[in-house]
Amino acid sequence: MIKEALMRIVKYWFDYTDTLSVMHIGGGMLYEAIEKAYPNAQIIFTDDIYHLATQKTMNTLLGMNVLKFAKFKNNERDCDDYSFGIMGIMRWIVPGFAFGIVHVDSVNGRHALNFFLDEEKRLYYFEPQTNTIKLMKMGRKYKPYLFII
């Protein structure tokens, strides 16, 4: 299974022809979209322009998450390692992708996972350990305090 996922990454990368939506967002607008939803969170961004994903693109990219096969090990291969790793993979496969890391407080303590913006400028959580996507909503399980993209 890992070999197949790696082969999909290589093929996608070499065949890359901007499969993301034609919609882009400036860094300032990305900042404003996050700040509007989570005004108390710190937001760090570095690029001037980001590509927004369609659900079809995200489903394709989910198949390339080789980290879902890694074994969890507390403090060595845990949530922050998964989220930094998958951000690197996603941004390498699709340069300029509006995909980053979000640190959150939860009832179980602090947690790190990923987020992305879709073509409608909606924020989604991506949990790299379980390969699942959920729409970000206030009052849910997580309270974001830091976004890095």
Secondary structure, DSSP 8 states (H G I E B T S, - for coil): -HHHHHHHHHHHHHT-S--S-S-EEEHHHHHHHHHHH-TTSEEE---SEEE-B-HHHHHHHHTT-GGGGS--BTTTBSHHHHHHHHHHHHHHHSTTBSEEEEEEEETTEEEEEEEEEBTT--EEEEETTTTEEEE--TTSSEEEEEEE-
